Amino acid sequence: HVQLVESGGGSVQAGGSLSLSCKASGDTYGTNCMGWFRQAPGKERERVAHIYSDVGSTHYSDSVRGRFTVSQDRAKNTVYLQMNSLKPEDTGMYYCEASRAYCSGPYDYWGQGTQVTVS
């Protein structure tokens, strides 16, 4: 089993930045992909970014490409999401999730989420 704990959320004005962290613990061996998802009230859940753990390749949704950057520190079992030029539509609960298979899913583990509010 893998435990994921997100941190770094908060409130920021439009145009500002936030940095999220996701610390993984437990049986992390074999985790192939780490994804960042967000859920806003009344909106569909969206995968905003992911990173393949072994090769470090990344992918972003159109809505965040050029503004968000996903990275990892494998020695610390931590994945980051740097969010710049934030917009009100970026508001939502952000979740870190881990897949033992592909970044397209399914995702096997997820954290409790961290709230991001952009005004």
C-alpha positions in Angstrom: 0.0 0.0 0.0 1.1 3.6 -0.7 0.3 6.6 1.4 0.2 10.0 -0.3 0.1 13.3 1.6 -0.3 16.6 -0.2 0.6 20.0 1.1 1.2 23.5 0.0 -2.3 24.7 -0.9 -3.7 28.0 0.1 -5.3 31.2 -1.1 -3.6 33.5 -3.6 -4.6 36.3 -5.9 -4.8 35.9 -9.6 -1.4 36.0 -11.2 0.3 34.6 -8.1 2.0 31.3 -7.5 1.7 28.2 -5.3 3.8 25.1 -5.0 2.2 21.8 -4.0 4.1 18.8 -2.7 3.1 15.2 -2.5 5.0 12.9 -0.2 4.7 9.2 -0.8 5.5 6.5 1.7 4.9 2.8 2.1 5.3 0.4 -0.8 6.4 2.9 -3.4 8.4 0.5 -5.4 6.7 -0.2 -8.6 4.8 3.1 -8.7 5.1 4.0 -12.4 3.3 7.3 -12.7 2.3 10.2 -10.4 -0.5 12.4 -11.4 -2.0 15.7 -10.1 -5.7 16.0 -10.4 -8.1 18.8 -9.4 -11.8 18.9 -8.6 -13.8 22.0 -8.5 -17.5 22.3 -7.5 -19.7 21.7 -10.4 -16.8 20.7 -12.7 -15.5 17.4 -13.8 -12.4 16.0 -12.2 -9.4 16.9 -14.3 -5.9 15.5 -14.5 -3.8 18.6 -14.9 -0.3 17.0 -15.0 1.5 13.7 -14.7 5.1 12.4 -14.5 6.4 9.0 -15.3 8.6 8.1 -12.3 11.4 6.2 -14.1 12.1 8.5 -17.0 10.7 11.8 -15.7 8.6 12.5 -18.8 5.8 14.9 -18.1 2.4 15.8 -19.6 0.0 18.7 -19.0 -3.6 19.4 -19.7 -4.2 22.3 -22.1 -5.6 24.4 -19.3 -2.4 24.5 -17.4 0.4 24.0 -20.0 3.0 26.7 -19.8 1.9 27.7 -16.3 2.3 24.6 -14.2 5.4 22.4 -13.8 5.4 18.9 -12.4 8.7 17.5 -11.0 10.0 14.9 -8.7 12.7 14.2 -6.1 12.9 10.4 -6.1 15.3 10.4 -3.2 12.6 12.1 -1.1 9.7 10.1 -2.7 8.1 13.5 -3.4 6.4 15.0 -6.4 5.8 18.7 -6.8 3.5 20.9 -8.8 4.7 24.5 -9.3 1.7 26.6 -10.3 2.4 30.1 -11.7 0.2 32.7 -13.3 -2.8 31.3 -11.4 -6.3 32.1 -12.5 -9.6 32.0 -10.6 -10.5 28.9 -12.7 -7.6 27.0 -11.1 -9.5 27.0 -7.9 -10.3 23.6 -6.6 -9.1 20.6 -4.5 -5.9 19.2 -5.8 -5.1 15.6 -5.4 -1.9 13.6 -5.9 -2.4 10.1 -7.2 -0.2 7.1 -8.0 -0.5 4.5 -10.7 1.3 1.2 -10.8 0.5 1.0 -14.5 0.1 3.9 -16.9 -0.5 7.6 -16.5 -3.8 7.1 -18.4 -4.9 5.0 -15.4 -6.1 3.4 -13.4 -4.7 5.2 -10.4 -4.3 3.0 -7.4 -3.7 5.4 -4.6 -4.6 9.0 -3.8 -4.1 11.6 -1.0 -6.6 13.6 1.0 -6.2 16.6 -1.2 -5.1 20.2 -0.7 -7.3 23.2 -1.4 -6.2 25.9 -3.8 -8.2 29.1 -4.0 -7.5 31.8 -6.5 -9.3 35.1 -6.3 
